[in-house]
Amino acid sequence: MATFDTYRGSFPNARLNRKDNGVLEVTLHTNGGKLVFNGHTHEQFVELFHRIGEDRDNRAVILTGTGDAFMDAIDPEGFDFFTPQGYDKILREGRKVLSNLLDIEVPMITALNGPVLLHSEYALLTDIVLATPETVFQDKPHFEFGIVPGDGVHLLWPHVIGSIRGRYFLLTRQRLDAETARDYGVVNEIVPADRLLARAHEIADGIAALPRLTGRYTRIALTQPLRRLIDEGIGYGLALEGISAADVARSMAAQG
């Protein structure tokens, strides 16, 4: 079983702080500023969520970002979409990161400190989503790179906001502001930025005060339908993403 001291300083892009009541705050960042997502963070977050899930002393988890965005920047460094071996790594990590998120068997709160333009599936697999007025949602990079959005957003957005809305959101790269996202059922509360973490901790403290097994088993019960959804669809979605990446690579090679 993981203990907090064995992993709290292990992740260059995640700052971990835990209170005595077991509320763990996970702040994603790059060099102390806004997170820039790349192939290295993709690999790192698989282990991050695994270690959090293995630590039985965690009673609730708050996931948040740094600066003016939760996740809006991506860098291709560390990714290899265009060889079988490279995409095999992406596929394995893409499956594991979502299953490891669901294996965190305590209630999770996402505190979205700003725009979420990629990997919004992380937030959609948590139980409570708080946003600031500046938060917007969009699936931006997949179509910019010319690849299928098959890493979980294809499952979770239609599930959360409805099939027609979800497909429109992905196909048109729609930007949802915080109020629309709340109306659609993506966001629970819109909180001023200077109150965001305080509100997240207020909710988490109430959850952490529950009997240990009650909080843990409630998360398990509430996420069982999501686990089935992810298990059935993530491998297929990532495979289609990989095929489209191979087609992009072929086109690039033909042009160059």
Secondary structure, DSSP 8 states (H G I E B T S, - for coil): ---HHHHTT--TTEEEEE-TTSEEEEEE-BTTBS--B-HHHHHHHHHHHHHHHH-TT--EEEEE-BTTBSB--B--TT---SSHHHHHHHHHHHHHHHHHHHT--S-EEEEE-S-B-S-THHHHTSSEEEE-TT-EE---HHHHHT----SSHHHHHHHHH-HHHHHHHHHTT--EEHHHHHHHTS-SEE--GGGHHHHHHHHHHHHHTS-HHHHHHHHHHHHHHHHHHHHHHHHHHHHHHHHHHHHHHHHHHHH-
